[in-house]
Amino acid sequence: MSEFKDWYNNVPFFTRYWLTLTIALSLVGKFGIFSYYNFILDFHSFIYKLQLWRPVTALFYYPITPGTGFHFLINCYFLYNYSERLESGMFAGKPADYFYMLLFNWACCVVIGLLVNLPILMDPMVLSVLYVWCQLNKDVIVSFWFGTRFKAMYLPWVLLAFNMIISGGGAMELLGILIGHLCFFLLFKYPQELGGPALLAPPAFLKQLFPDTRYVGGFGTAPQTRVARPAAATGTFGGHNWGRGHTLGGN
């Protein structure tokens, strides 16, 4: 029990509570303590009945049934694995920045969910975070089922194709990829590659609520700000270093 407590306390803050609330709320719905319908994102109940908790519970709740239990466990694995890597890597020492990224991805999931009648937000939210990590670590070799190995940049698309083949789905993965791509573009590529404003910089009150701490290093490197140099020194084409140097196992 002490080993579990030590492991749990060492999980980064936002990843820890995201995973904990997901498991807890899903089990509450599983055992019928409250009706699962109160947890899902329903347009009529949210807009007309002002049940304002639904966008939050729709993120943390996932129906656990004999047909969905394995998928739930895979989602929890991806949630822990890639959120932990981002929070302790690229966003190490910057909790407000990571929380603001999560808020942005969640808000995108909510808006799309209301527009297309998507009651559960776990799938696209987890895929969006996984996509950001994969873009920051494009050249890292990850492992998938049956011993296949490939670069991390392909992992979201492999998951999309795999789910389409196995269950005929894929829509949730595609939404997660689109949201993750938008987040990555606004957070890194637009301000650092194209010279635009930092649109996803956290507001001051979040920085006060979750102040920066000492950076401790980790996985992935953000795209570097493009600096003009003489053509003779740089050559015709520039290069990128968006994530290198580690070999990590995925699922």
C-alpha positions as CSV (number, residue, x, y, z in Angstrom):
1,M,0.0,0.0,0.0
2,S,2.9,2.3,0.8
3,E,4.3,1.8,-2.8
4,F,0.9,2.8,-4.3
5,K,0.8,5.9,-2.1
6,D,4.3,6.9,-3.1
7,W,3.5,6.3,-6.8
8,Y,0.2,8.3,-6.5
9,N,1.8,11.2,-4.7
10,N,4.6,11.3,-7.4
11,V,2.1,11.6,-10.3
12,P,2.1,15.3,-11.5
13,F,-0.7,17.4,-10.0
14,F,-3.1,17.8,-12.9
15,T,-2.6,14.3,-14.3
16,R,-3.2,12.8,-10.9
17,Y,-6.6,14.5,-10.4
18,W,-7.7,14.1,-14.0
19,L,-7.1,10.3,-13.7
20,T,-8.6,10.1,-10.2
21,L,-11.8,12.0,-11.1
22,T,-12.1,9.9,-14.3
23,I,-11.9,6.6,-12.4
24,A,-14.1,7.8,-9.5
25,L,-16.9,9.3,-11.6
26,S,-16.9,6.3,-14.0
27,L,-17.3,3.9,-11.1
28,V,-20.1,6.0,-9.6
29,G,-22.0,5.7,-12.8
30,K,-21.0,2.0,-13.1
31,F,-22.5,1.1,-9.8
32,G,-25.6,3.3,-10.2
33,I,-24.9,5.6,-7.3
34,F,-26.2,8.3,-9.5
35,S,-27.8,8.0,-12.9
36,Y,-25.2,8.2,-15.7
37,Y,-27.5,10.5,-17.6
38,N,-26.7,13.2,-15.1
39,F,-23.1,13.1,-16.2
40,I,-23.3,13.3,-20.0
41,L,-23.2,16.4,-22.1
42,D,-26.8,17.0,-23.2
43,F,-27.5,20.2,-25.1
44,H,-31.1,20.6,-23.9
45,S,-30.3,20.0,-20.3
46,F,-27.2,22.3,-20.4
47,I,-28.8,25.2,-22.2
48,Y,-32.4,25.2,-21.2
49,K,-32.3,23.6,-17.7
50,L,-28.9,25.3,-16.8
51,Q,-27.3,22.1,-15.6
52,L,-23.9,23.7,-15.8
53,W,-22.0,20.8,-14.4
54,R,-22.5,18.6,-17.5
55,P,-19.4,19.8,-19.5
56,V,-17.2,18.9,-16.5
57,T,-18.8,15.5,-15.7
58,A,-18.8,14.6,-19.5
59,L,-15.0,14.9,-19.4
60,F,-14.5,12.7,-16.4
61,Y,-17.3,10.1,-16.9
62,Y,-16.9,7.1,-19.2
63,P,-19.5,4.3,-19.3
64,I,-17.9,1.0,-18.1
65,T,-19.6,-2.0,-19.6
66,P,-18.4,-5.4,-20.7
67,G,-18.1,-3.9,-24.2
68,T,-16.3,-0.7,-23.2
69,G,-14.3,-1.7,-20.2
70,F,-11.1,-2.5,-22.1
71,H,-11.3,0.7,-24.1
72,F,-11.8,2.6,-20.8
73,L,-8.6,1.0,-19.4
74,I,-6.7,1.9,-22.6
75,N,-7.9,5.5,-22.3
76,C,-6.8,5.6,-18.7
77,Y,-3.4,4.3,-19.7
78,F,-3.0,6.9,-22.4
79,L,-4.3,9.7,-20.1
80,Y,-1.7,8.8,-17.4
81,N,1.2,8.1,-19.8
82,Y,1.1,11.1,-22.1
83,S,-0.4,13.7,-19.8
84,E,2.3,12.8,-17.2
85,R,5.0,13.1,-19.8
86,L,3.8,16.5,-20.9
87,E,3.3,17.8,-17.4
88,S,6.6,16.6,-16.2
89,G,8.4,17.3,-19.4
90,M,7.6,20.2,-21.7
91,F,5.5,21.9,-19.0
92,A,7.7,21.1,-16.0
93,G,7.8,24.0,-13.6
94,K,4.9,25.7,-15.5
95,P,1.7,24.3,-14.0
96,A,-0.5,27.3,-15.1
97,D,0.6,26.8,-18.8
98,Y,-0.3,23.2,-18.7
99,F,-3.6,23.8,-17.0
100,Y,-4.5,26.5,-19.5
101,M,-3.7,24.1,-22.4
102,L,-6.0,21.5,-20.8
103,L,-8.7,24.1,-20.4
104,F,-8.4,25.1,-24.1
105,N,-8.6,21.5,-25.3
106,W,-11.5,20.8,-23.0
107,A,-13.4,23.9,-24.2
108,C,-12.9,22.8,-27.8
109,C,-14.3,19.4,-26.9
110,V,-17.3,21.0,-25.2
111,V,-18.1,23.2,-28.1
112,I,-17.8,20.4,-30.6
113,G,-19.8,18.1,-28.3
114,L,-22.7,20.5,-28.1
115,L,-22.7,21.0,-31.9
116,V,-22.6,17.4,-32.9
117,N,-24.4,15.9,-29.9
118,L,-21.3,14.2,-28.4
119,P,-22.2,13.1,-24.8
120,I,-18.8,11.8,-23.6
121,L,-15.6,13.8,-24.0
122,M,-12.9,11.4,-22.7
123,D,-11.8,10.0,-26.1
124,P,-11.1,13.3,-27.9
125,M,-9.6,15.0,-24.8
126,V,-7.1,12.2,-24.3
127,L,-6.2,12.0,-28.0
128,S,-5.7,15.8,-28.1
129,V,-3.1,15.6,-25.3
130,L,-1.5,12.5,-26.8
131,Y,-1.3,14.4,-30.2
132,V,0.5,17.4,-28.6
133,W,3.1,15.1,-27.0
134,C,3.6,13.3,-30.3
135,Q,4.2,16.5,-32.1
136,L,6.8,17.6,-29.5
137,N,8.5,14.2,-29.8
138,K,8.1,13.4,-33.5
139,D,11.2,11.3,-33.8
140,V,10.8,9.2,-30.6
141,I,10.3,5.6,-31.3
142,V,7.1,4.2,-29.7
143,S,5.9,0.6,-29.5
144,F,2.4,-0.5,-30.4
145,W,0.6,-3.9,-30.3
146,F,2.2,-7.0,-31.9
147,G,5.7,-5.5,-31.5
148,T,5.2,-2.8,-34.1
149,R,7.5,0.2,-33.7
150,F,7.3,3.6,-35.4
151,K,7.9,7.3,-34.8
152,A,5.6,9.1,-32.3
153,M,4.3,11.4,-35.0
154,Y,2.4,8.5,-36.5
155,L,0.8,7.2,-33.3
156,P,-2.4,9.3,-33.3
157,W,-3.1,8.1,-36.9
158,V,-2.3,4.5,-36.0
159,L,-4.8,4.7,-33.2
160,L,-7.4,6.2,-35.6
161,A,-6.8,3.5,-38.2
162,F,-6.8,0.7,-35.5
163,N,-10.1,1.9,-34.0
164,M,-11.7,2.1,-37.5
165,I,-10.7,-1.5,-38.2
166,I,-11.5,-3.0,-34.8
167,S,-14.8,-1.2,-34.0
168,G,-15.8,0.7,-37.0
169,G,-15.2,4.0,-35.1
170,G,-12.6,6.7,-35.5
171,A,-14.7,9.8,-35.2
172,M,-13.6,10.5,-31.7
173,E,-9.9,10.0,-32.5
174,L,-10.2,12.3,-35.5
175,L,-11.8,15.0,-33.3
176,G,-9.0,14.6,-30.8
177,I,-6.4,14.9,-33.5
178,L,-8.0,18.1,-34.9
179,I,-8.2,19.7,-31.4
180,G,-4.6,18.6,-30.6
181,H,-3.4,20.0,-33.9
182,L,-5.1,23.4,-33.2
183,C,-3.7,23.5,-29.7
184,F,-0.1,22.7,-30.9
185,F,-0.4,25.3,-33.7
186,L,-1.5,28.1,-31.4
187,L,0.8,27.1,-28.5
188,F,4.0,26.5,-30.3
189,K,4.1,26.8,-34.1
190,Y,2.1,30.1,-34.6
191,P,4.1,32.2,-32.0
192,Q,7.5,30.6,-32.5
193,E,7.6,29.6,-36.1
194,L,5.3,32.2,-37.7
195,G,6.0,35.1,-35.3
196,G,2.4,35.5,-34.1
197,P,1.2,36.4,-30.6
198,A,1.1,33.8,-27.9
199,L,-2.6,33.2,-27.9
200,L,-2.6,30.4,-25.4
201,A,-0.5,32.2,-22.7
202,P,-2.2,31.7,-19.4
203,P,-3.8,34.8,-17.8
204,A,-2.2,36.5,-14.8
205,F,-4.6,35.1,-12.2
206,L,-3.8,31.5,-13.3
207,K,-0.1,32.3,-12.9
208,Q,-0.8,33.5,-9.4
209,L,-3.0,30.5,-8.6
210,F,-0.4,28.1,-10.0
211,P,3.0,29.9,-9.8
212,D,5.9,28.7,-11.9
213,T,8.4,26.6,-10.1
214,R,12.0,25.6,-10.9
215,Y,12.3,23.8,-14.3
216,V,13.4,20.2,-13.8
217,G,13.8,19.1,-17.4
218,G,11.9,16.3,-19.3
219,F,10.7,15.0,-22.6
220,G,10.4,17.0,-25.8
221,T,11.5,20.4,-26.9
222,A,9.3,23.2,-28.2
223,P,9.9,24.5,-31.7
224,Q,12.6,27.2,-31.5
225,T,11.8,30.8,-32.5
226,R,12.9,31.4,-36.0
227,V,15.9,33.8,-36.1
228,A,16.9,35.4,-39.4
229,R,20.5,34.6,-40.3
230,P,22.6,35.2,-43.5
231,A,21.7,32.7,-46.2
232,A,25.3,31.6,-46.5
233,A,25.3,30.5,-42.9
234,T,21.9,28.7,-42.9
235,G,21.8,27.1,-46.3
236,T,18.6,26.7,-48.3
237,F,16.5,24.9,-45.8
238,G,16.1,25.2,-42.0
239,G,15.6,22.3,-39.6
240,H,13.4,21.5,-36.6
241,N,14.0,19.8,-33.3
242,W,10.6,19.2,-31.8
243,G,11.3,16.2,-29.7
244,R,14.3,13.9,-29.7
245,G,16.6,11.9,-27.6
246,H,14.4,9.3,-25.8
247,T,13.0,5.9,-26.7
248,L,9.7,5.4,-24.9
249,G,7.1,2.6,-25.0
250,G,3.5,3.4,-25.7
251,N,0.7,1.0,-26.0
